[in-house]
Structures are given as C-alpha cells and as structure tokens.
Amino acid sequence: MTNRQPPRARLTGAAGLFFDFDGTLAGIQEDPETVTPVSGVIPALTALAQRAKVVGIVSARPLSFLAEHFDEVPGLRLSGLYGLESSIAGERFTDPEAAGWEPAIREARERAQEELPGDVRIEDKRLALAIHYRSAPELRSGIEDWVSATAAATGLDVRIGRMVVELVPPVRRDKGSVVRSWCEGLDTAWYFGDDIGDRAAFEALAERQHDNPGFTAVRVAIVNSESEHGLAEQADVVLDAPSAVVGYIEDLLDVSRQG
Ligand SMILES: O=P(O)(O)OC[C@H]1O[C@H](O[C@H]2O[C@H](CO)[C@@H](O)[C@H](O)[C@H]2O)[C@H](O)[C@@H](O)[C@@H]1O
C-alpha cells in the first residue's frame, strides 16, 4: 500500500487541478482503444470543475479520444498529444508547426505496418505514432531500434512511455509547457500523473513554486509495478491506483466544503 495522507492544501483562492489520463484516471489495459475512465471520475471532475478555477486533462492521447470521454464535464480543459492539441471553452487548437508533420507520421505508420511483427500494436494518433509492445515485452529493444532508425529517416522525434515508444513531431512542446500556461493566475495547482511524460509537468509546478513563493504546488504520483522513473521521489503525495485519485478528489472537495 503506497497511499500517503493528502496534504492539507484546500481549494481556496484560484486553484487548478490537472490530470494525466492513462494510469491516472484510467487503469492500464492491453488494448488502448477500449480504455475508459475508472468509476467515479466523471462525477468527481464535474464537481471539481464547479469549485476550482481551472480543471484539465493533460494527456498524450489525441484530443478526439479525450473529447469522446470527457465532453460531458462542463468547463473541463483538454490537452492532447503532449500539448500539440487542445480544447478550452469550446475553442480547439492544433499546433501549426506539428500539423506539417502529418505526412511523416503517415509514412512511419506504413513502414511500421510492413516491417514490425504482428503482435506489436500500432496506434495512429494522426500527429503521433505509438508502437506498443505490452503484448510482447521481449520485443522492446528491437522496437526501440526500429523507432530510432525511423526517427532518423523521417525527422520525427522519439518519446518513451509505459511499454510504448512513440514517433512525434520535433516540436518543443510537452506536458510542462501546458501546465506552465494553465498555471497563469493560479495560487495553487495539483498535477496527477504516473508516467515519464508527466515528469515535465511536475518540473513546471516545482519551477513555478520556486519563482513565486505565494504559489503552492502539489505533485501527485500514481505508482504501480511498472514505475521506474523516479516520479514518486518528486511527488508530494503518492497514490497507488486511479481509483485512489477519485478518493483523493472526493476528500479534497469534502475538506474544502468544510471551509
Ligand atoms: O499521457 P497519457 O494520457 O497517460 O497517455 C500515455 C499513453 O497512454 C496510452 O498507452 C498506455 O496505456 C495503454 C492502455 O492502458 C497501455 O496499453 C500502454 O502500455 C500504455 O503505455 C496510449 O495508448 C498512448 O498513446 C499514450 O501515449
């Protein structure tokens, strides 16, 4: 059991709460297409969005996937593909520099379909290509070599995740840039994450706290048997499952209602 007591931070002043999706609001499964938020996430986020100044999802999933699962939460911000896409108050944005890399992603997908073994799962996210080896972990180093070679041939960048390697446009955006911009005007912000890509968001919160002594950052790591990237060591709170994130939000709302 890795849960710790939540800190005594409350939803006072201008508060923001930002959540990664896979492994944080949803359990990990073999097929990414069938993943849904765990029970209680939608009502918890709905209540939070009524109470906090900014609530958002900061994910590597495409915006279309996030919209399908979260459109019913009023006021929720969505950021997809590590900040390349977003939707805020009904306004959709796609990074124009990244958009030019769609043909390179398509080329990489065609190469993957021809060259990679059938037990590797290829997830085409239009502006990113994820190669999953969860169903064949022994293929990891071969896939990493293939991804490096394809990145060199296409000009794309490489990102590593949980049993996944991705080809992405070489654009300077990450979850840290999203959190940095969403923290503007906030007094307190929480970030909940479980994976390597969430480190940049933790760092953005730490930087903001360092530069603004009046700002409170709460970094929440969701750890699991696959965690190996030091996120828990940087965290203020450690939880052990997406269901514990729902419990944490409910506690936070309760404590904040009590004033
Ligand atoms: O930023 P996130 O919302 O956490 O997205 C990160 C990646 O999540 C998905 O892959 C992960 O979850 C899959 C489903 O449980 C799992 O099979 C895989 O091993 C995990 O890496 C998603 O499919 C990727 O596109 C995201 O980059």
PDBQT file of the ligand as one rigid body, heavy atoms in Angstrom, charges set to zero:
ROOT
HETATM    1  O1  LIG A 301      -0.489  10.869 -21.211  1.00  0.00    +0.000 OA
HETATM    2  P1  LIG A 301      -1.371   9.679 -21.061  1.00  0.00    +0.000 P 
HETATM    3  O2  LIG A 301      -2.814  10.019 -21.074  1.00  0.00    +0.000 OA
HETATM    4  O3  LIG A 301      -1.040   8.859 -19.847  1.00  0.00    +0.000 OA
HETATM    5  O4  LIG A 301      -1.071   8.752 -22.331  1.00  0.00    +0.000 OA
HETATM    6  C1  LIG A 301       0.137   7.971 -22.382  1.00  0.00    +0.000 C 
HETATM    7  C2  LIG A 301      -0.067   6.813 -23.334  1.00  0.00    +0.000 C 
HETATM    8  O5  LIG A 301      -1.234   6.136 -22.878  1.00  0.00    +0.000 OA
HETATM    9  C3  LIG A 301      -1.686   5.025 -23.649  1.00  0.00    +0.000 C 
HETATM   10  O6  LIG A 301      -0.761   3.976 -23.512  1.00  0.00    +0.000 OA
HETATM   11  C4  LIG A 301      -0.700   3.482 -22.179  1.00  0.00    +0.000 C 
HETATM   12  O7  LIG A 301      -1.984   2.941 -21.830  1.00  0.00    +0.000 OA
HETATM   13  C5  LIG A 301      -2.370   1.779 -22.635  1.00  0.00    +0.000 C 
HETATM   14  C6  LIG A 301      -3.799   1.416 -22.260  1.00  0.00    +0.000 C 
HETATM   15  O8  LIG A 301      -3.915   1.108 -20.908  1.00  0.00    +0.000 OA
HETATM   16  C7  LIG A 301      -1.365   0.662 -22.383  1.00  0.00    +0.000 C 
HETATM   17  O9  LIG A 301      -1.705  -0.482 -23.147  1.00  0.00    +0.000 OA
HETATM   18  C8  LIG A 301       0.051   1.149 -22.756  1.00  0.00    +0.000 C 
HETATM   19  O10 LIG A 301       1.016   0.168 -22.409  1.00  0.00    +0.000 OA
HETATM   20  C9  LIG A 301       0.395   2.438 -22.025  1.00  0.00    +0.000 C 
HETATM   21  O11 LIG A 301       1.630   2.997 -22.497  1.00  0.00    +0.000 OA
HETATM   22  C10 LIG A 301      -1.897   5.437 -25.079  1.00  0.00    +0.000 C 
HETATM   23  O12 LIG A 301      -2.267   4.312 -25.844  1.00  0.00    +0.000 OA
HETATM   24  C11 LIG A 301      -0.686   6.126 -25.664  1.00  0.00    +0.000 C 
HETATM   25  O13 LIG A 301      -0.997   6.655 -26.948  1.00  0.00    +0.000 OA
HETATM   26  C12 LIG A 301      -0.292   7.294 -24.760  1.00  0.00    +0.000 C 
HETATM   27  O14 LIG A 301       0.906   7.878 -25.251  1.00  0.00    +0.000 OA
ENDROOT
TORSDOF 0
